[in-house]
Amino acid sequence: PGVPEGKSLPLAMASVGEKLRIVKLKGSEGTVRRLIGMGLVPSIEVQIVSTSGGSVIVAIGDNRIGLGAGMAQKIMCTNSKFP
């Protein structure tokens, strides 16, 4: 369970409580723009608050963002700590 060290996987596959770093956003230009607009940008750290059927709620600081399964599949994350 969870994201193996050094590997990137979609946010949808992460476990509750995990802290992950976003490494890449996939999808159409519109999708990527929408994710960036919600504050989901590469290099930030997010924590998984809840998961349900592929849908995910993540915490970015004090903010909580809910993502459907499709969107969560487009956010590639790693648990590697960046310098």
C-alpha positions as semicolon CSV with decimal commas, in nm:
position;residue;x (nm);y (nm);z (nm)
1;P;0,000;0,000;0,000
2;G;0,107;0,357;-0,058
3;V;0,364;0,500;-0,293
4;P;0,701;0,321;-0,315
5;E;1,008;0,535;-0,242
6;G;1,131;0,720;-0,550
7;K;0,843;0,609;-0,775
8;S;0,566;0,831;-0,904
9;L;0,207;0,713;-0,902
10;P;-0,131;0,881;-0,952
11;L;-0,271;1,058;-0,647
12;A;-0,572;0,823;-0,671
13;M;-0,352;0,530;-0,560
14;A;-0,222;0,693;-0,242
15;S;-0,322;0,591;0,110
16;V;-0,492;0,806;0,374
17;G;-0,240;0,996;0,584
18;E;0,039;0,987;0,325
19;K;0,234;1,305;0,256
20;L;0,328;1,327;-0,109
21;R;0,494;1,572;-0,343
22;I;0,332;1,647;-0,677
23;V;0,577;1,583;-0,960
24;K;0,365;1,613;-1,276
25;L;0,018;1,705;-1,398
26;K;-0,123;1,508;-1,691
27;G;-0,423;1,566;-1,914
28;S;-0,542;1,836;-2,152
29;E;-0,427;2,194;-2,125
30;G;-0,763;2,284;-1,972
31;T;-0,736;2,010;-1,710
32;V;-0,383;2,112;-1,614
33;R;-0,490;2,478;-1,592
34;R;-0,780;2,384;-1,367
35;L;-0,556;2,183;-1,133
36;I;-0,304;2,468;-1,115
37;G;-0,591;2,706;-1,040
38;M;-0,682;2,490;-0,740
39;G;-0,325;2,518;-0,612
40;L;-0,218;2,171;-0,723
41;V;0,116;2,254;-0,879
42;P;0,433;2,046;-0,919
43;S;0,672;2,051;-0,621
44;I;0,412;2,123;-0,349
45;E;0,340;1,875;-0,072
46;V;-0,010;1,739;-0,019
47;Q;-0,148;1,505;0,246
48;I;-0,423;1,252;0,177
49;V;-0,718;1,321;0,408
50;S;-0,969;1,072;0,266
51;T;-1,020;0,835;-0,027
52;S;-1,335;0,674;-0,162
53;G;-1,366;0,481;-0,486
54;G;-1,075;0,665;-0,647
55;S;-1,194;1,008;-0,530
56;V;-0,951;1,184;-0,299
57;I;-0,957;1,470;-0,050
58;V;-0,614;1,629;-0,007
59;A;-0,483;1,886;0,236
60;I;-0,257;2,168;0,121
61;G;-0,171;2,355;0,436
62;D;-0,507;2,448;0,593
63;N;-0,701;2,398;0,269
64;R;-0,890;2,083;0,172
65;I;-0,951;2,000;-0,193
66;G;-1,178;1,723;-0,317
67;L;-1,089;1,554;-0,645
68;G;-1,287;1,305;-0,847
69;A;-1,124;0,979;-0,953
70;G;-1,051;1,110;-1,304
71;M;-0,870;1,420;-1,178
72;A;-0,683;1,224;-0,910
73;Q;-0,547;0,992;-1,182
74;K;-0,391;1,289;-1,361
75;I;-0,181;1,408;-1,065
76;M;0,148;1,219;-1,043
77;C;0,308;1,215;-0,699
78;T;0,611;1,078;-0,520
79;N;0,695;1,038;-0,153
80;S;1,061;1,122;-0,215
81;K;1,175;1,421;-0,015
82;F;1,308;1,697;-0,236
83;P;1,596;1,913;-0,113
